Amino acid sequence: MTQAEAPVAENFDHHSPEFRECPHQTMAEMRSRCPVTRSTEHGGFWALLDYQSVFDAARDDDLFNSYPSVGVPASGSPFPILPIESDPPLTQKLRQVTLSAFSPGQAERWRPVARRMVREMVNEFIERGSCDIVGELTTPLPAKLTLTMLGFDESKYLDWVHWVHSMVHDRTHDEEKSGAAVMELFGEIYKHMSERRESGDLGDDLFGRILNGHIDDVPLDDTQILMYTVLMMLGGMDTTSGLTGNVLYAMTQQPELRQALTARADQLEPVTDELLRVYTPTLGLARTVSRDAKFHGASMNAGDRAILMWAAANRDPEVFPDPDTVDLERPNARKQMAFGVGIHRCLGSHLARMMFQEMLGEIIERIPDFRLDGEPERFEDAGEVWAMRKLPIAFTPGPRLAVDDA
């Protein structure tokens, strides 16, 4: 199947408002027609929509390159975001700089800190009987914990969140706003870089590890340090909130899901994979085809862009029967690819799971009857991250709890 012969989804634009409203239905329909589809939008790109093609592409870094960009269109950043926009063997060397900070054991060591933060945040609104759960919990918790891990001032989380959200969600429809946010983000990271160096102590926190990072005994340069830190912000301040908001919204719409999760409030770890499978916020990431090649029946050319649609793979009925249904007992839920697969699998996946479990558990325990209290609002662009911007809820007011008991 050549490009000329490939099914063309003329109207498929993953950044469009239409796609944002029903991404899973759109991808399912496209997959049923052809799992490897060509779109003419954004200069043309391939969309990989079934489990096997996404899995194979994610593990073939030689054919599907992550450098120079994992976005369609490219992010517009003047430098590649590291390590996500790199290729082996550089990728493994970059990941080694921070890998131990994101181990399962480290995620568990941060759990008491996350639990205390979650309890403090819920205390702030529980007596009120209403809140925007995204603005008051699911966004600040990952942002503050990420800043704490980096050794930055967590009280300034709203500035960082604004820059990150604009960088991710505004870039295709408000390039000027997004560009300004990126410059402010860069400037703040450079400021922290200078302050650490002037202090004479680079520190042993996450930012200190990056500042001290080496590739083959060569220290990371300032641009590499900058873009590595940008990835920490992108990973920490958007996707975990996105997953949690997606699940909470689904609970307001599906009484049976709320009931099932409430029954497992103290055992959320075993069901996290199924929730990630169905409600993953990261719908897809792109690659660049390195050479002319035949792939799953499609004739791809060197330089072609291809988006690996994780969310479509996660709902492939060939792998997950009745894929749109949440089955908390699903035997193969661990095959989900919400965090990607292969060398670029999300560095912070264990940390993200932990934060999600702490937020969801606290909500189920303390405001179990939460319900929608106004119109929910999604981010304008779901091209990379499909997530709630606002989720107003109401609930029976409850008491503040001692934070020391968290």
N, C-alpha and C positions, 0 to 999 in steps of 0.2 A: 504494500500500500504506500504509494508516494504521497507527498504533500498535496499534489493536485487531486489524488483520488481519495484522500482522507476525508471523513465526515467533517464538515465545517459547521461549528456552532457560531454563526455570524453574530448573534446577539449576546454571546456569553462575555460579560464583563463583570469580573468578581469584585470590582470596586463600585458597582452601580447600586442605587437604592433598591432596585427590583431584586437583585441578588440578596441583599441584606435581609429583605423581608422573608424570603423562603429559600435559604441556601441549600438545605438538605433535599428539598423536593427538586430543585433545579439540578443538583448534581446527580440525584438518583435517576432522573429522566435522561440526562446525558449519558450516564453509565449504561443504562439499559439499551441505548442505541449503539454506543461504541465507547468502550472504557478508555481508549486513548484517542482523544478528540482534539482537533485543531481549531483555535479561535483566531479571528482576524483582528481582534482588539489589541490595543497597546503594541502595535507593530507586529503582532502575530505571536502566538505561543501555543504549546501543547498543554493539555490538561489531562493528567493521569488520574483516573477515577475509580479503578478497582483495586482491591487489596494487593494482588500479586504484582501489578505493574508498579505501584507505589513502593512496595517492599523491595522489589528488585532494583529500582532506580536509586533508592536511598542507600543501598549497599554497594552501588557501583560508582564510587567516587572518581574513577578514571574516566568514565563516559559522561557522568552528570556532575559537573563542577559547581562548587558553591561560590568560588571566586569568579567574577567580582561582586555579584549581588545575588541575594536570595529573594528579591522582590521583582514583581512584574507590574508596572515598570520598575526599573532599578530605583533604589531608595533616594537617590539624589545626594546622599552623603558624599563628601569629598574623599573619604577614605573607607576601605572595607571595615565592616563591623566584625571584630575578632572575638572568639575563634570561628563564629558561625559562617563568616564569608571568607573562608580559607579552605585549602585542600591538603590532603595528606602528602608528605609526612609532616608538614607544618602544623596541621590541625592537632595531631596528637601531642606535639611539643608545646603548643599553646595551652591546651587543656590541662597539661600536667602542672602548669603554674598555679591553678586553683583547685584541681580535682579533689584533693584531700579535704578541702573546706566544704565540699558538697556531698560527702559520703553519707550513707544511711545513719551511721553513728553520730556524725555531726548534726544531722537534721534532728535526731532525738535529743541531742544536748541543747538545741535551741528551743525544743518544745515547751519547757517551763516558761521561757521568756515570752514566747508567742501566747501561751495560755494566760499569762498575767496581762499582756497587752489587750487581748481579746476581752477579758473580764473588765478591764478599765473602760474600754470603749463601749461595751454594752451598758455598764453602769451609767454612762453619760446620757443615755436616752431611754432606759427601761422604765423610769418613772413617768415619762412623758406619754407613753402609749402610742407613739408614732415616730417614724424616722425615715430617712433615705438610707436604707441599709448598705447601699453601694458607697455613698459618700461618707458614711459614718462608721463603717466597719470593713467591708471587703476591699476598699481601696487603701485606707490608711494602714491596715495591719501589714500587708506585704511591703508597702512602701517604707514604713517605719522600721520593720525588721531588716530590710535590705540596707537601709542607711546605717542602722546600728552595726550590722556585720561589717560594713565598709569603714566604720569609725567616723561617719559624718553626723551632723546634727539632725536628729530625727524630727525636731520641731519644725524644720523647714520642708517637710515632706510635700506640702501642697505645691511649692515651686517646682520641685522635681517631677511630681505627677503631671503638672501642667505641661512641662517641656516634653516629657515622654509621650503623653497622650497626643499632643499636637504633632510630634514627629511621626507617630504611627498612623493616626487617624485622619490627619488633615492633608497629608502630602499629595494626594491625587486631586483634591478639589479646592485647596487653598495653599498653594505652593509658597506664597509669601509668608503666611502665618507660620507654616511648618518650618520654613527656612530660618525664620527669626528665632523660633523656639530651639532649633538645633544649635544655633550660634550661642544662645544663652546657656544651654546645657554644656557645650564644649567649654565655654568660658569659666563656668563654675568648677568643672573638673580640673581645668588647668590651674585655677586658683588653689584648689586643695593640693595639687601636685607641688606647687611652689611652696606652700606653707609647710608641707611635710619635709621637704628638702631643706628649707631654711631652719627648721627646728632641730635638724641633725638626727632625728629619729624617724625612720620611715614607718615604723610600727609593725606589729605582727598580726594585725587584723586583715580582712579581705583586701582592702586597698593597699596595705603594706605588702601583701604577697604579690600583687600586680606590680607595684613599684619596684620590688626586688626581683621580678621575673627575668628569666634568661631563656634564650633559645640557643642551644649548642654553645653554652658558655658566653654568649654575647648578650648583654643586658637589653631588655626591651627598650626601644626608643620612645620618645614622648608621644608620637602618633599611635604607636601600638598600645601604650598605656592608656591613652585617651579612649581609643575605640574598644578596648577590652572593658573598661569601666562603663562605657555606654551600654555594652551588652548586659552588664550586671543590672543596670537600671531598666533596660527594656524587659529583661526576663523577670525582674522582681516587681515591677510596678504596673503590669498590665494583664498578664495571662492568668495569674492565680486569682485575681479579683474577677476576671472574666468567667472562669470556670464556676466560681462560687455564686456569682450573680445569675448565671445561666441555670444552675441547679435550683437556687431559691425561687426564681421566677417559675420554673417548671413545677415546683411544689405548690405554688399558688393556683396552678391550673390543673393539677392532677392529684386529687385527694388520695388515690391509691398509692402514689409515690410518697407523699407526705407520711402516710400511715406506715408504709414499709420502712422508711428511713427512721421514723420515730421509734419503731420497734427495735432498731439496731443502733440507737443513739450512742451506746457505749462500745460498739463494734463497727466503726465506720471504715477501718482500714481494709477489711476484705471486700467491701463494696465500692471502693474508690475507683478501681479500674473500670467497672461498668459505667460509672458516672462520667469518667473521663472519656470513655468510648462514645457516649451519646451526646455529651454536652461540651466537648472540647472547644475552647475558644479559638485555637490556632487552626484555621481551616486548611491552610496550605502554605508551603514555602517553595521557592523556585530554584531551579538549577539551570546551568548553561551547558548545552551539548558540546562536547569537546571535539567530536569528529563525526563524519558521515557514518551512520550506523542504522541497522534494522533493529527495532525494539518493539516487542509485542505486536508485530505485524505492521508497524509504522516505519516509514523511511524518513529518518531524521537527518538533518544536515548540521555540519559544524556551525556553531554560533546560534542555533535555535534555542529558544527559551522553553522550559517545561516546568509546570507547577505540579508538585507532588501534593495532591489533595488528601491530607491526613483524614479529614472529616469524612470524605467520601469513602475512603478505604475502611474506616471504622464502621461504616454502615453497609458494607458489601454483603448482600444476602447469601453469597456463596460461602462466606466464612462465618457470618453471624446471622443465623436464622431469625426471622422476624426482627430485622435490625433496628427499626424505629422504636421498639418497645424496650423499656428498661427492665431487665431481668437480673435482679440482684444475686441470683444463684447461677448466672450464666457460667458454664464450666470453662470457656476459653476467653473470658474477658481480658485476661492478661495479655492477649495478643493485640490489644488496641495500640494504636500508634499516635496517641495524642502528644507524646513527647518526642516523636520522631523515632527513627531506628538507625542503627549503624553508628559510624564514628561521630556523627553530629547529634546523637541523642541528647536531649536537654540536660545540661550540666546540673541545673537546680531542681530536677524532678523530685527528688526525695524531700527537699525543703518545701516545694510546692504542695506535695501530698499532705505533709504535716500541717501546714498552715490552713489548707482547705479543711482538713479534719477538725482542727481546733475551732475554726469559725462555725462550721456546720453543727458540730456538737454543742457548742454554747448556745446557738440559736434554738436548736430543738429543745434543749433543756430549759431555757429561760423565757423564750417567747414562742411556745409551741403553736399558738393559735394565730400566728402572723398571717395577714392577708393583704392583698393589694389595696392601696389607699390613694388612688390616682393613676395617671397614665405612666406606665414604665417607658423608658427612653433608651434606645440603643445608640451606640456610636454610629456616626453617619457612614463610616466606611468599614465594611466587614472583610475587606480584601485579604488582610493578614490576621486580624483578630476580631472575632464576632463576640461582642460583649455588651453588657448593660452599662449605660452611662449613669442612669438614675433608676432606682427601684423603690418607690415610696410604699411603705407598709404601715399598717396599724395592728395593734395587738393589745391584749389585756396588760395594763401596767403592772410592773413587779418591783420588788425591792432591790436596792443596790446590795452587792455582796462584797465581803472583805476580799481585797485583792490578795492578801497573804494566803488565802485558802485555795487560790487557783492552782 
